[in-house]
Amino acid sequence: MKGKAKKKAPEIILRNGKPSAVILDIEDYREMLERLEDLEDLEMLKEMRKRPLKFKKLEDFLKEYHPSV
């Protein structure tokens, strides 16, 4: 059984004495991207819930539905 590798702290790159970039562990980076995507999805859902719901009868939907397969 393999032990979990110790996470590395982010490394901050300075340019002219000011932070300009960060080097992250790839897993930390992927986790950040996943969380950002989740936040974007939640924001989109919040906006969608502000709009009124529109329903179609199943028969009407099936008349318009033409699968390309």
N, C-alpha and C positions, 0 to 999 in steps of 0.2 A: 504494500500500500504506500503510495507516494504522499509525502507531506505537502501542505500548501506552501508555495513559495512566498517569501516575505515580500510585501509590496514596497516598491521603491517610491521615495518621495519625489514629487515633480521637481524638475530642475529649471530654474529661471535663467534665461539668457539676457544679459545686459548689453545695451548699445549706448555708448556715451553716458554710462552710469544709470541708465533708466531701463526698466524691464521692457523687453521687446518681443520675447517668445518664451514658450514653455515646452519642455520635453516631458512627455507623460508615458507611463507604462501603457502598452497597447490595450490591455484589458480595461484600464481606467478610461482610456479614450473611447473605447467601444461602449462602455457603460454610460458615459456622458452623452454620446450620440443617441443611445436608446432612450435615456431620460428626456432628452430634448424632443425626440420624436413623439414620446408619450404626451409631453406638454402641448405640443402643436396639435395632436389629435384631440386632446381635451378642449383646447380653445376652439377648434373647428366644431366640435360637438356642442359647445356652449352657444356658438353662433347659430347652428342649425336648429337648436331648440327654441330660438327666438321667433323663427318663422312658423306660420300656421301649417298644420299637417294637411296634406292633400292625399285623398284615397281614390283608388280606381276600383271599379268592379273587376273581378277576376275575368269575366267574359270579355270585357273591353280590353284588358291587358293582353289576353291571349289573341285577340283579333289583330292587335298591333305588333305583337311579338313575332319576329322572324329570325330565328337563330341562323347564324352563318355556317353551321356545321352540317 
